[in-house]
Amino acid sequence: MEQKILLISPHVLCDEVFQFSHFEQEDSVIQRFNVWLQDVLLVGIGQWRKQL
């Protein structure tokens, strides 16, 4: 039996976009991005789990 997938409209996971400057050191940008991404993914996974 095939499961039907219910598509719900997109959810905003973060109020802030990730921003960087070409003047910044690459290592610093990568470190900040990884922290930002981890935070956004945790919010997204939390929202997804509530829909299960």
C-alpha positions, 0 to 999 in steps of 0.5 A, spaced: 500 500 500 502 506 498 502 512 503 500 519 501 504 524 502 501 531 505 505 537 502 504 543 507 506 550 505 514 552 506 516 554 513 520 559 515 526 556 519 530 562 520 529 570 520 536 572 518 540 570 512 547 568 512 551 574 510 559 574 509 563 579 506 569 578 501 574 581 506 573 576 512 577 570 513 575 564 509 576 560 516 571 565 520 566 565 514 566 557 514 566 557 522 560 562 522 556 558 517 557 551 520 554 554 527 548 558 523 546 552 519 546 547 525 541 552 528 537 552 522 537 545 521 535 543 529 529 548 528 527 544 521 528 538 524 524 540 530 518 542 526 518 536 522 518 531 528 512 535 530 508 533 524 510 526 524 
